[in-house]
């Protein structure tokens, strides 16, 4: 018997965006996300002056203009259904240049500030500058983050092997961006049913202002968005799902499985090579039978 993870709805492909620094152009990006039915994560430094003191008014003509607190709360209220707010370090400092105590303070302070402002858990992180070392990863663990995104990329659709050193598929500046997008969309049904794919893209939305190329994001989302065979998720939704899958308690012979989490998990089950594929969703607190022959 072969059992594989699938995403909600029995889908084999997931897509997410991850954008840093809390800049005004995130409003435009979120509008595009909504237009094409996708979701994503926005990483915020809650200790910068604009958000901390709410004194400076945004300069909307400045391509890299950061939101102030009022605009940040407005952004979240408008986009909470499609956007996760994740940490990016209190002051956007490099963890690799800090001792253990300072690194922990940089992260836990950012997490607490965001949770106080928004009233929801903050369990996601993007490393400032992408820098991380073993000491920084230990600080991430101590602060209770479920995942931490680097700036490294894989160039493929493989699932993360280490959530605290997560490398996305690519940055939006990758010359192969649309080639990857088309590969992802056109993945064969045979491959889809065997291997779950994750297409994850990161960047800074202000880069579209600086390069005057918002058409790059529009072309990407037009290609991958509004499709029935893709699960559109935020980073935390993806990693919560992956955590739930790895928390499943299988019987030794895989004939049954128990889900101890609060997240429904969908599985692809093939009893033998010539048998039809079964899609089984294991609900929270449920003991599900994967091999009906054991019930006879």
Buried (B, 14 or more C-beta within 10 A) or exposed (E): EEBBBBBBEBBBBBBBBBBBBBBBBBBBBBEBBBEBBBBBBBBBBBBBEBBBEBEBEBEEEEBBBBBBBEBBBEBBEBBEEBBBBBBBBBBBBBBBEBEEEEBBBBBBBBBBBBBEBBEEEBBBBBBBBBBBEEBBBBBBEEBEBBBBBBBEBBEBBEBBEEBBBBBBBBBBEBEEBBEBBEBBBEBEEEEBBBBBBBBBBBBBBBBBBEEEBBEBBBBBBBBBBEBEEBBBBBBBBBBBBBBBBEEBEEBEEEBBBBBEBEBBBBBBBBBEEEEEEBEBBBEEEEEBBBBEEEEE
